[in-house]
Each structure stands twice: as C-alpha cells, then as structure tokens.
Amino acid sequence: MIMTTLKSPEDLRRLRESNRLVAEVMRELIGMVDVCVTTLDLDAEAERLIRSQGAIPAFKGYRGYPNTICASVNEEVVHGIPSKRRLVAGDVLSIDVGLRYRDFYGDIARTVPVREIRPEAQRQITAAKTCLSRACDLAREGNRLGDISSTIERIAHEYGYSVVRDYVGHGIGRKLHEDPQIPNYGIPRPNIRLRAGMVLAIEPMLNAGTWEVERLPNAWTVVTKDRRLSVHVEDTVAITEDGPEILTRIDRV
C-alpha cells in the first residue's frame, strides 16, 4: 500500500526554502558549464555553495554515493560520478543536485549543452523540458498519478524518444525519496489520486534510442544500453489548493 505524506503549511514553507536554495545552486552551476571545466570542478563548487547556506549535500554519502552532485555526460542517464573529465564542445551534461536544509530536502536536475550542440541533441533537451512542464501542470488536486506518467510518455513518443523505465520520480519532504514513485511511462488505473499537500519530484529521462539502460562497473553510473544520448530534467512541485507550485523554478533555464 502506498503511503503518501501530506505536508502542512509549515512543511511547505520550509520546502520552499530548501528548494529555492537548490535552484540557486543549480543556476550557479549552469553558469560554470563550459569547455575544459571538469565535472569535479562543478561538484566542488556545488558543495561549497550548499554548505555556505547552512545546508547539507543530500546525495553525498546517500547509500554510499561519493559526491555532492550527479554529473551525467552524453549517454550517461543518471548518477554519473564527477571526475577530472573535461567537458568539450558538443557535450550534453545532465546535472542533478539535492540538499537538506532545516530537515527538508530540495531536488532539481537540468540538462545543459556545452557550447554548440547538434540540433537533434537540442531537440531532445526541448522534448524533455516540454515533458516536465506539462507534467508539472498536471500536479493538481483531483488528477491521478498516472496522468503525469502517461503524459510524459506520450509527449516523449510524439518527439520520437523513449523514456527510461528503471528510474522514476518520487515524493519528497523530510526524506529525499518518499512515496509515491512517479514513473515516466503510463501506469494502469486505478492509481492514486493527487491531493493538496503532496510534494513531488518529477523527473523525465528521455533516450534517443532504446529505453533500456545498464549500470557501469563503478556501481553508480547508469548509461543507455545502446550508448545513445540521454537527457534528464527534474523539478520539485507542490500540489496546492490553488494549483501546482514549482518550488525549483529557474526563470532562465
């Protein structure tokens, strides 16, 4: 049985704080992305920024994960471990960052081009952003979880992309990962009805080829099975009586 935690007005106030902070960190990291920058450079700056705000990196040490951000390049889907690898023009970098501030978590992901990228890669990023935007708009009281999931899959397929099935979005609050899980593909009815007070981390993951993925020997980094491009975006959204409230909004991203 799925147990969802409804957030109180005070919980939501604190979740706004944690997610505002994580969005600000993401904004700074995006501004750093350029050729010759290493993903380890981004990781170090993310940790500095998070701790300077009195927050704690959410990913570092989580189930043994060694770093502050996940930095996934090109065919890497999620959980890419930062390294001394230098970015080059044409790379596509997915950054996932989370933090804990005053007992509540913030979580966000964006995919960023490194200078000029292929038009088809830019189209894939656009498709993922469209999936995310439309999914967040459906985070409304009375809708069903499956409305979000099936919409992501439908839009991805309309663009010609597949959606990753092995990794999903999630509830968030006092824990980084809470119920409900949010697949990026259609789930059969009946599924849970959305209620005001739920807070969801919605994260479409679109692949250029097959939806199938595999994990590298480092036990973390997930790549597309056919080694074609993957794109990952994520926002944390609160369901309120007045509609969806995106807590990780970055106006220029």
SERO-818229 format. One record per residue (C-alpha): x, y, z; residue number from 1. Coordinates in steps of 0.001 Angstrom, whole numbers, plus 524288, in hexadecimal, padded with zeros to 5 digits. Layout:
# SERO-818229
<node <X; Y; Z>; NUM>
...
This chain:
# SERO-818229
<node <80000; 80000; 80000>; 1>
<node <80547; 80D6C; 7FC24>; 2>
<node <80615; 816BD; 807A3>; 3>
<node <80727; 824EC; 8037A>; 4>
<node <80AD7; 82F85; 80D24>; 5>
<node <802B8; 83BE9; 80C1F>; 6>
<node <80A5C; 84804; 80FA3>; 7>
<node <8056C; 8523A; 81939>; 8>
<node <80620; 860D2; 81615>; 9>
<node <81276; 8617F; 81E76>; 10>
<node <8184D; 855DB; 8173B>; 11>
<node <8159F; 85CA5; 80A53>; 12>
<node <81BE4; 86920; 80F0F>; 13>
<node <82848; 861BD; 81260>; 14>
<node <827FA; 85A19; 805BB>; 15>
<node <8274A; 866F5; 7FE71>; 16>
<node <833C4; 86B07; 80557>; 17>
<node <83B4A; 85E8D; 80287>; 18>
<node <83721; 85E35; 7F452>; 19>
<node <839E5; 86CA3; 7F23A>; 20>
<node <847AA; 86A16; 7F70B>; 21>
<node <849C9; 85E43; 7EE69>; 22>
<node <844B9; 865D3; 7E29F>; 23>
<node <84E71; 870B6; 7E576>; 24>
<node <8596A; 866C0; 7E606>; 25>
<node <85515; 86147; 7D8F7>; 26>
<node <854E3; 86ED6; 7D2F7>; 27>
<node <862FD; 87106; 7D713>; 28>
<node <86757; 863C9; 7D204>; 29>
<node <86102; 86607; 7C4CB>; 30>
<node <8687E; 872B8; 7C3BB>; 31>
<node <87532; 86B39; 7C5C6>; 32>
<node <872FD; 86128; 7BB15>; 33>
<node <87CD8; 86334; 7B021>; 34>
<node <887BC; 85C64; 7A8DA>; 35>
<node <89333; 857D5; 7B13A>; 36>
<node <88B31; 85868; 7BDC4>; 37>
<node <88B56; 84B58; 7C4CA>; 38>
<node <87F73; 8453A; 7CB03>; 39>
<node <88789; 844A4; 7D777>; 40>
<node <888D2; 85380; 7D6CB>; 41>
<node <87A02; 85466; 7D672>; 42>
<node <878DE; 84AEC; 7E1B3>; 43>
<node <88231; 852A6; 7EA50>; 44>
<node <87B11; 85F5E; 7E795>; 45>
<node <86DE6; 8590E; 7EA5E>; 46>
<node <87289; 8545C; 7F7A5>; 47>
<node <87845; 861A6; 7FAD4>; 48>
<node <86BBB; 868A0; 7F731>; 49>
<node <86311; 85F22; 7FE9E>; 50>
<node <86AF7; 85FAF; 80B18>; 51>
<node <86C55; 86E7D; 80A4F>; 52>
<node <85D8D; 86F3F; 80BD2>; 53>
<node <85D8C; 866B0; 817D8>; 54>
<node <85840; 85B2A; 81029>; 55>
<node <85D7C; 84D53; 80E7E>; 56>
<node <85FC5; 84633; 80186>; 57>
<node <854E9; 83C43; 8006C>; 58>
<node <85BC8; 832B0; 7F774>; 59>
<node <86935; 83212; 7FDC7>; 60>
<node <869A9; 8259F; 805BC>; 61>
<node <85BCC; 821C3; 801D4>; 62>
<node <85C77; 812FC; 8009D>; 63>
<node <86B0E; 814D0; 7FF15>; 64>
<node <86AC6; 81E91; 7F3DF>; 65>
<node <877EF; 825BD; 7F436>; 66>
<node <874BF; 83369; 7EF38>; 67>
<node <86BE2; 83F38; 7F071>; 68>
<node <8661A; 83F4B; 7E2B7>; 69>
<node <86364; 83550; 7D851>; 70>
<node <869C3; 83985; 7CB8E>; 71>
<node <8658C; 8311C; 7C008>; 72>
<node <86B9A; 833B2; 7B2AF>; 73>
<node <86595; 82FEB; 7A59F>; 74>
<node <86195; 8217A; 7A668>; 75>
<node <861DE; 821C5; 7B53F>; 76>
<node <853D4; 821E7; 7BA0F>; 77>
<node <854FC; 82478; 7C8AC>; 78>
<node <85E68; 8232A; 7D422>; 79>
<node <86A90; 826F8; 7CC9C>; 80>
<node <875BB; 82876; 7D64A>; 81>
<node <87D38; 83554; 7D503>; 82>
<node <88B31; 833A3; 7D054>; 83>
<node <896A8; 83AB5; 7CA22>; 84>
<node <89051; 838DD; 7BCD7>; 85>
<node <89079; 845E7; 7B5C4>; 86>
<node <88461; 84A02; 7AE5C>; 87>
<node <885CB; 84C52; 79FD5>; 88>
<node <87D99; 853F0; 79638>; 89>
<node <871DE; 84BEE; 7920B>; 90>
<node <8708B; 84480; 79ED9>; 91>
<node <86355; 843B6; 7A550>; 92>
<node <86435; 84409; 7B428>; 93>
<node <8596C; 84035; 7BD94>; 94>
<node <85B40; 845C4; 7CB42>; 95>
<node <85357; 8408E; 7D6A7>; 96>
<node <854D9; 8471C; 7E3DE>; 97>
<node <84DF4; 845CB; 7F0E0>; 98>
<node <84F6E; 84BAA; 7FE52>; 99>
<node <849AA; 84B24; 80BE5>; 100>
<node <84679; 857D7; 812C5>; 101>
<node <84010; 8583A; 8201F>; 102>
<node <83BCD; 84A05; 81ED4>; 103>
<node <83569; 84B78; 8116D>; 104>
<node <83ABE; 84790; 80434>; 105>
<node <83BF5; 84E91; 7F736>; 106>
<node <83E6B; 8477A; 7EA5A>; 107>
<node <8406E; 84C49; 7DC6F>; 108>
<node <84687; 847BF; 7CFAD>; 109>
<node <84991; 84EA1; 7C2F6>; 110>
<node <85012; 84AA6; 7B63D>; 111>
<node <85978; 854CA; 7B0FB>; 112>
<node <86017; 855EA; 7A3B0>; 113>
<node <86EA8; 85873; 7A370>; 114>
<node <86F7A; 86376; 79976>; 115>
<node <869F8; 85F7B; 78C36>; 116>
<node <86395; 85220; 78BB7>; 117>
<node <85D5A; 84A65; 780BF>; 118>
<node <84F81; 84EE6; 77D30>; 119>
<node <84A18; 84171; 78045>; 120>
<node <8501C; 8421A; 78DDE>; 121>
<node <84A08; 84F76; 79026>; 122>
<node <83D08; 849FE; 78B95>; 123>
<node <83E24; 83F1D; 7958C>; 124>
<node <8407D; 848FC; 7A079>; 125>
<node <834AB; 850AF; 79BC3>; 126>
<node <82C75; 84454; 79BFF>; 127>
<node <83080; 8414C; 7A9F0>; 128>
<node <82D6A; 84F27; 7AE6A>; 129>
<node <82021; 84E40; 7A7D9>; 130>
<node <81D66; 84165; 7AEBF>; 131>
<node <82124; 8476D; 7BBBF>; 132>
<node <8191E; 853C2; 7B9CE>; 133>
<node <80CE0; 84C73; 7B5CB>; 134>
<node <80E8B; 8427C; 7C0AF>; 135>
<node <8100B; 84CFC; 7CB0E>; 136>
<node <803BF; 853A4; 7C61F>; 137>
<node <7FC4B; 84709; 7C8CD>; 138>
<node <8009D; 846C5; 7D715>; 139>
<node <7F31C; 84B13; 7DB4A>; 140>
<node <7E9CA; 84670; 7E5A7>; 141>
<node <7E042; 83C97; 7DFE0>; 142>
<node <7E91E; 837F0; 7D4E2>; 143>
<node <7EF5B; 82AA3; 7D5AD>; 144>
<node <7FDA3; 82703; 7D669>; 145>
<node <7FC2A; 81FDE; 7C990>; 146>
<node <7F840; 82C76; 7C2D8>; 147>
<node <80604; 8318D; 7C546>; 148>
<node <80CA9; 824E1; 7C159>; 149>
<node <804EB; 82290; 7B4E5>; 150>
<node <80676; 830AA; 7B07D>; 151>
<node <81545; 82FDC; 7B182>; 152>
<node <81560; 82369; 7A97D>; 153>
<node <80BE6; 82898; 79F50>; 154>
<node <8136D; 8352B; 79CF2>; 155>
<node <8207F; 82E14; 79C88>; 156>
<node <81B30; 824A3; 79256>; 157>
<node <8157B; 82FD9; 78A65>; 158>
<node <8233B; 8356E; 78990>; 159>
<node <828A5; 827F9; 7861C>; 160>
<node <82F8C; 824D2; 792F2>; 161>
<node <82E63; 819CE; 79CB4>; 162>
<node <82CED; 81B5D; 7AB66>; 163>
<node <8354F; 8148E; 7B588>; 164>
<node <82D7C; 80AAF; 7BD64>; 165>
<node <8376D; 8067F; 7C797>; 166>
<node <83842; 813A5; 7CE8A>; 167>
<node <82CDA; 81C2E; 7D29D>; 168>
<node <828CC; 828A6; 7D965>; 169>
<node <82487; 828BC; 7E790>; 170>
<node <81E34; 82FA5; 7F2DC>; 171>
<node <82705; 83851; 7FB05>; 172>
<node <826B4; 83EF0; 8083F>; 173>
<node <82DC3; 83B37; 814AE>; 174>
<node <83377; 83018; 80CB0>; 175>
<node <83A21; 83160; 7FF8B>; 176>
<node <831FA; 8264C; 7F9F1>; 177>
<node <8241E; 82473; 7FEB0>; 178>
<node <81801; 81E25; 7F8FC>; 179>
<node <81277; 81ECF; 7EF15>; 180>
<node <81B98; 81A31; 7E46B>; 181>
<node <818F4; 82180; 7D7B9>; 182>
<node <81BE6; 8197B; 7CB82>; 183>
<node <81E73; 82085; 7BEC7>; 184>
<node <815BB; 81701; 7B76B>; 185>
<node <8074B; 813E5; 7B7F1>; 186>
<node <802AF; 80C33; 7C3A4>; 187>
<node <7F5AA; 80509; 7C3BC>; 188>
<node <7E9EC; 809D7; 7CB5E>; 189>
<node <7E658; 809E7; 7D625>; 190>
<node <7F18C; 81213; 7DB67>; 191>
<node <7F1F9; 81C02; 7E639>; 192>
<node <7EA97; 828BE; 7E589>; 193>
<node <7F2BD; 834F1; 7E7D6>; 194>
<node <7EFC6; 83D20; 7F3D4>; 195>
<node <7F375; 84AA1; 7F890>; 196>
<node <7FF30; 8497D; 8018B>; 197>
<node <8067E; 83FAA; 7F931>; 198>
<node <813FF; 843D3; 7F473>; 199>
<node <819BA; 83CC2; 7E8BD>; 200>
<node <826F8; 83C5D; 7E217>; 201>
<node <8234E; 83A0E; 7D3E0>; 202>
<node <82ECA; 8360E; 7CB60>; 203>
<node <82D3C; 831F7; 7BD25>; 204>
<node <838AD; 82A64; 7B76E>; 205>
<node <8385E; 82992; 7A89A>; 206>
<node <8411E; 82107; 7A036>; 207>
<node <84411; 822CF; 791CA>; 208>
<node <84380; 81428; 78F96>; 209>
<node <83F53; 808E7; 7981E>; 210>
<node <83978; 80B2F; 7A591>; 211>
<node <84236; 80072; 7AAE5>; 212>
<node <84D93; 8041B; 7B3A7>; 213>
<node <858B8; 7FD97; 7BAD8>; 214>
<node <8616D; 800F6; 7C643>; 215>
<node <87019; 80298; 7C4A8>; 216>
<node <879C4; 7FB16; 7CD33>; 217>
<node <87B46; 806D3; 7D655>; 218>
<node <86E08; 80264; 7DBCC>; 219>
<node <867BC; 80FBA; 7D9A5>; 220>
<node <86844; 8154E; 7CBF6>; 221>
<node <85CB5; 81126; 7C390>; 222>
<node <85E52; 811AA; 7B4BE>; 223>
<node <85586; 80EF1; 7A93B>; 224>
<node <8570B; 80108; 7A494>; 225>
<node <85953; 80586; 7968A>; 226>
<node <86225; 810D3; 79B0E>; 227>
<node <8598D; 81B08; 794A3>; 228>
<node <85691; 82820; 79AE1>; 229>
<node <84E6C; 8295E; 7A734>; 230>
<node <8485F; 835BA; 7AD06>; 231>
<node <84396; 8379D; 7BB0F>; 232>
<node <83C18; 84306; 7C0FD>; 233>
<node <83551; 84449; 7CE1C>; 234>
<node <82D24; 84DDD; 7D5DE>; 235>
<node <82756; 84CE8; 7E36B>; 236>
<node <81901; 85100; 7E34A>; 237>
<node <80F23; 852B5; 7EE35>; 238>
<node <800CA; 84FA1; 7EC29>; 239>
<node <7F8E4; 85A8E; 7F251>; 240>
<node <7EA84; 85E18; 7F294>; 241>
<node <7EDEB; 868DB; 7E8D7>; 242>
<node <7F4E8; 85FBD; 7DF71>; 243>
<node <802F5; 85B35; 7DD67>; 244>
<node <80E06; 86324; 7E34D>; 245>
<node <81B65; 86063; 7DD7E>; 246>
<node <824DB; 861E6; 7E8BE>; 247>
<node <83144; 860E1; 7E08B>; 248>
<node <82DD7; 86AC7; 7D619>; 249>
<node <83974; 870DC; 7CF27>; 250>
<node <83454; 87B32; 7C5F9>; 251>
<node <83F50; 87AC1; 7BC34>; 252>
<node <84135; 86C0F; 7BB9C>; 253>
